[in-house]
Amino acid sequence: MLIQDVRNCAINIADFGVTDLNELKWDLNHLPPVDVGEYIANLSRKQRAIAFRLLNKNRAIDVFEYLPPDVQEQLINSLHDVQVAQILEAMSPDERAELFDELPASVVKRLLHSLSPQQRQVTATILGYPEGTAGRVMTTEYVRLQEGLTVREVLNKIRSQDEDKETIYYAYVTDDNRKLVSVVSLRQLLFSYPDALLRDIAAAKVIRASTDTPGREVAKIMKRYDLIALPVVDREERLVGIVTIDDVVDILDEEATEEIQKLAGVTGGDEPALCSPRVTLRKRLPWLLGNIGLYIAAASAIAPFQEVIKVVPVLAIIMPILANSSGNVAFQVLSVTVRGLGLGEVTPKDTMTLLRKELTAGLGTAVGLGLALATLSMMWSPPNERWVSLVAGTVMAANVLIAVTLGTLLPMGLKRLNLDPALISGPLMTTTLDAVGFMTFLSLISFALQLFA
């Protein structure tokens, strides 16, 4: 049964009879955990608690990790302490740390005490690393081996001791001090002779990350070397955890979301779509208020030319097109540049190469948009003011080239200063171009009026 079918048959869980609840219980315990998590997240607070209690213990643990943080917090408050302790104890350390990041400090303190000493120490260790680093997203559940084992002994160990590990596709060989020595894949183990020694088949050159490696760099490393897991070591080169491919997907998703929202001027770049109105207001209003100052600057460029606009009214129609078109060009270039920096496709060393490429393409854009605005201006202007079209087309072409240059150089400059390139947001760029474009356009019109007067 599809998740939509379950959703359709369980809108009012609280009113269900015993037969209905039994049917729903069977469905929820046989659907993929991710679909059950999505279903429960869309229920009301009361219905969530009922639906979650219909899950078997093991299924409840799996589903819990797929729930949004706010739903997880609600269920923690509605379940018995014993149930909460069982769920938290069984969660993977990285997922547990991610949950604790979203909870109030007082709740985290209480939940930490409900964990076993071992899991409490693991969780505290992960939470001790800075946010956005490999140490913060890694899991401590990995397969660790000793060099002196044979392939047969390794496979027996994995079967008997490592069933609950995050992944078994890679196993990591360490010495007595837990220093990372080599790595071996499950493929190598399966296709090696049972009596072969581990030290003879394991790869001594291990791609690794340190606990303070930024999450974005971890994603780049795993993409570059096609890894599904990456070992994480501390300053003494001791193996402390691994970052798995599902963690990287989350990192890339968060990075992409933040970049897009920052470009749009959302403070922090991490606003969930279904967050509370208060959070939305806090994320958006400060930037919008600050942006009023930028628009004042653009409006100030127009203010001295009010008499010019009265004399040539068609300017009021042309100016919005000039502003929007050049702003769109800037945003396109800015988006491509920021994305290229984020993915590692370009670096500040490539600034001139990228600028030449953008200017070459920008010349074609400038000519096209310039001719379009000149044609429209000629159509809209009275016969005695058709000279305005020449000025409008020229300024449009020039503004496009300025937009291309700023959209390339500004994020590159920020990156060179080790600042976030996404700080150059769309509104900031377009407002700057508006001020420059209006000032240039109206100044030339004023000059032309004096010339032809």
N, C-alpha and C positions, 0 to 999 in steps of 0.2 A: 504493500500500500504506500502511495506517495505521501509526503508530508502535507501536501495541500488537502488530501483526503482526510487525514487526521484532524487538520485544522477545521475543516468544514463540519466534522461530526462532534466537535468538542468545544463549541463556543461557550457554553454555559456549564462548565464542569461541576460547579457547586450544586446544580440541579439534577445531576445524573443519578440514575439508579444503580443498584449493585451490578446488574448485567452490563450496563453501559461502561461502568468503571472497569470491570474485568476486561471488556473488549479494548478499552483505551490502554489499560495496563499492558496487555499483550502487544499492542501496536508500538507503544513507547519503548518497550524492551526489545523490540526486534528491528526498529529503524536504526540507521546509522546515527551515532551520537551527535554528529554535527547538525543533523536535521532535527533531532529531538531538542537540542539546545536552541535552535532557531525558533521552534514551535513554542517552547516554554517562555522564551524571551518576549514573545508577542502576546502573552496572556496578561491578565490583570494580576495585581499583587497576590490576592487571595487564591486565584486559580493556579498561579505558579507553584505555591506551596503544596497544593493538593496534587498537582501533576508530578512534581518532583518526588513526592512521597510514594508515588506508584512505581517508581523505578527500583529495580533490584540494587543491592549494595554496590556491586561492581559496575553496573551500568550507570548508577548515580555518580560515581567517581569520574567515569569517562565523560559524561555529559557536562558535569560541573565546569570542566576546563574549557568548554566551548561557549559558556555563557558570558555576556558582557559583564564588566566589573560591577556596574550598579545592580544588576540582577543577582550576581554572586553575593553582594553585600546584603541584599534583602533576604536571601535564603539563609544566610548565616544567622541573621537576627531572628528568623522564624523557626529554625530547626533546633533540636535538642543539642546540648553541648557535646554529647557522646557522638551524635551523627556528624556534627561539624568536625570534631577531632578525627574521626575516621576518614572523612573526605580529605581534609588537609594533610593528614599523614600519608595518604596514598597518592597525592598529587606529585607531579614531577617538580623538583626544586625550582626550576626557572619559572614555571607557571605559578607556583606558590608565591615566589618573590614578586612577580608581576601583579598578583592579586593584592599583596600587602602594600604595594606602592599606591594603590587606589583607596586604601582604607584609612580611617583616622588613626592616629598614633595610639590612642588608648585601646582601640579594638585590636590593633596589631599586637600590642603588648600582651593582651589577654589570650589571643590565639597562639602566640609563640609559646606560652606556658602550657598549652594543651598538647604540644608536640612532644615526641620522644626526644631525649637528649641529643641523639644523633641528628635527627631532622632539624631540630632547633639550631644546632651549630651550623649545619649546612646552609640553612636559610639565612641566618645572621651573617654568614660569610659572604653570600651573594649580595645581600642588601648593603654590605659594607663597601662594595665597589661603586664608583661613580655611575650615574645614569648614562645610558648611551654607549657603554663600553662592553667589550667581550665578556668581562667578568660578571656583568649584571645580567646578561642574557644566557649565559652558559648553563648547562646542566652538569651535575656531578655524577650522573648515572652513565657510566661507560665501561667497556670491557678492558681491564688492565691485566697484563700478563708478565711473567718472569722469563728471562732469556733462555734459561736452561731447559724449558719444556719441549716435548716433541709435538708434532702436529696432532697425534692421537690424544695426548694429554690436554692440549688446548681445546679441541672440540668437545671432549668430555667435560671440561670445566665450563665451557659456554653453555652446554646443555643443562648442567646441574646447578649452576650458580648465577647465570647471567640472563635468565629469561625476562626479568623485569627491567633490563637496561634500556635506555633511550633508543639505541641502535646497536646492532651486532655486526654491521657490515664492515666496520673497521675495529680492530683491536690494537691497543697501544702497549708497547713493551717499555717497562721502566726498570731502573736498577733498585737497589735496596733503599735508596733515599728518595724514591719516586721521581727521579729525573727522567725525562722522556728520552728514550734511546732510539726506538724505531717504531714502525707501524706495519701492520699486516692486514690485508683484506680478507674477507670471508671467501672470496673467489680463490685467492692463493692457497688458503687452507684446504679447500675442497679438492683442489687439483694437485695437491702435493702428496708425496708418499707418507703414510701414517707415522713412519719412524724417522722422518726428516726432522732435523732440529729447527726450532723457531728462529734461532739466530742466523740460519743459513738462507731463509726465505724472506725474512722481514726486510723492509726498505729502511736503510739507515738515514736517508735524507727525508726529513719529515717537514712538511709545510705546517707552520704553526702560527698562533697569534698570542700576544701577551694579554694579561688581564686588563690592561689599560688601552688596548687597541680600540679605536672608535668602531662602532657597529657598522658604519658605512664602509670602512676599510675591510672589515671582516667579510662583508658581502662581496666586495671586489675580489678579494683573495679566493673565495670559494667559487665565484663565477669564472675567474681566470683559469683555475686548475680543475674545474669540473668536480668539485668535492661535494659529498653529501654530509660530511661532518668535518670539523676543524678542531684540532686539539688546542687547548688554552693552557699556557704555562705562566707561572709567577716569575718574579725577578730572579729566583735561583734556578730557573728552568725546570721546576717541578710541575708535573702534570696535575692540574686542579680541576679540569672539566673539559667539556667539548661544546661547540656550537653546532647545532644540526640544521639541516636545510629548511625545516619549518620555522626555525628562529629567524633565518635569513629572509624568508618570505615576509615575515612580520616586520622586520627591520626596513625592508624595501618599501613595504606598504606605508609604514609610518613616515619614512623619508619623503616619499612621493606626496603624501597628504600634506605634510608640513610645507614643502616647497610650493605647492599650488596655493595653499591658504596664505602663506607669507606674501606671495606675489600679489594676492588680492587685498593685502593689508589686514589680515586677521592676526591679532596679537598672539604670539607664541606659535601659531601655525598648527594647533592641535585641537581644533574645535570639533567634537563629535556631531554628526548630523542630528541626532535625537537628544542632545543635551538640553538642560533646562533653559528657559528664556533668560534667567539671570546670568548664566554662563555666557550665552550668546551676546548679551548686552555688554558684559565685561570684556569680551574678546574683540568686539567690533567698534564700540563707541569711542574708545580713546583714539584710535587711528582716524576715525571719521572726523572727530573734533579737530585733531591736528591737521587733517587734510584741508579743513576750511582755511587755515592759514596759507596753504599752498594756492588755493583757488583765489584768495585775496590778492596774491602776487600776480596771478594771471589776469584777474580783473583790473589790477592797477596798471597793467600794460595797455588796457583798452581805454581806461578813463580819460587820458589826455586827448583822445581822438574822437570824442563824442560829436564834435562839430563836423568832423570829416564824415562820420557815418550818416549824419543828417543830410549832408550834401550828396552822398552816394549811398542811398538806402540799400542797394543790392548787396552791399558788404555784409549786412546782417544775415543774408541767406548763405553767402559764400563761406564766412568764417567758421560756422559749426562743421562744415564738410572738411575744411582745411584741418581743423583741430582733430576731428575723429579719425581721419584717414592717416595722418602722420602718427597719431597715438597708437593706432592698431599696428602699424609697421614696427614701432618701437617695442610693443608688447610681444610681437612674434619673434623678433630677434632676441629680446631679453629671455623669453621662455626657452628658446633653443640653446642659448649660451649657458643659462643656469643648469639646464638638464645635462648638457655636455660636461660641465664641471662636476655635477653630482655623480655622474656615471663614470667619470675618469676618462671620457673620450678626448677631452682637451685639458690643458693646464695653462697657467699664465705664460709659459714659454711659447705657446701657440698663438699668442695674442695677435701678432701682425699677420700671421697666415690666415687666421679666422677673419680678421678685419678686411683683408684683401678679398676674401671670398664673399663676405657680406656686402662689401661696397660694389663688387662686380655685379652681383645679383641686384643690389639696391639701385644701380644705375638704370636697369630695365624697369624696375618698379617706379623709380622717380619719373622717368619719361612717360610711362603709362598713366600714372595718377595725375601728373602735371597736365598732360593733354586732355584727360577727362575733365579736370576742373576748369581748364581754359575753355573747353567746348561748352560746358554748362554755364559758365559765367557769361559767355558771349550770347547764349540763348536768352538768359534772364536779364541782361543789361539793355537799357535803352540804346538806340543807335549812337548817340553822342557819348556813351560811357563804355563802349565795347573795348576800349583800351585796357579796362580793368582786367579783362580776361588774360592779357599778356602778363600782368603783374601776378595774378592769382596762380597761373600755371607755373611761373618761375619760382615763386615762394613755395608752392607745394613740392616741386622737385627738390629744392634746397632743403626743405624741412625733412623730407624723406631721408636724404643723405645724412643729415644731422641725427635723425632717429636711429638709423643703422649704426652710426658711429657710437652714440651713447649706449645703445643696447648691447654693444660688444665690449666697450672699454670699461664701463662702470662695474659690471660684475667681475670682470677680470681683475680690476684694480682692488676690489674688496677681497677677492681670493688671495691676491698677492700679499695683502695685509693680514691674512689669516682670519678674515671676517666672513660671515655668511653672505654669499652672493645674493641670496633671496631677499636680503634687506632692501635691495633696490626693487621696490614694489611697483606694480603697474600704475597706480594713481600718482605716485611720485614722479615717474618718468613722463607720463602723459601731461601732467600739469606743467612740468618744466618746458616741454615742447610747445604747449599752448602759449605760454608766456613769450617764448622766443619767436614762434610763428606769428602771433598777433602783432608783436612789436615790429617785426620786420615788414609784414604785410602792410600795416597801417602807415608805417613811416614812408614806405615807397609810394603808397597811394597819396599821402600828403605832399610828397615831393612832386609827383606827377600833376596833382591839382595846381600847384604853384607854377609848374612849367607850362601847363596848357592854359592857365588863366589869362 
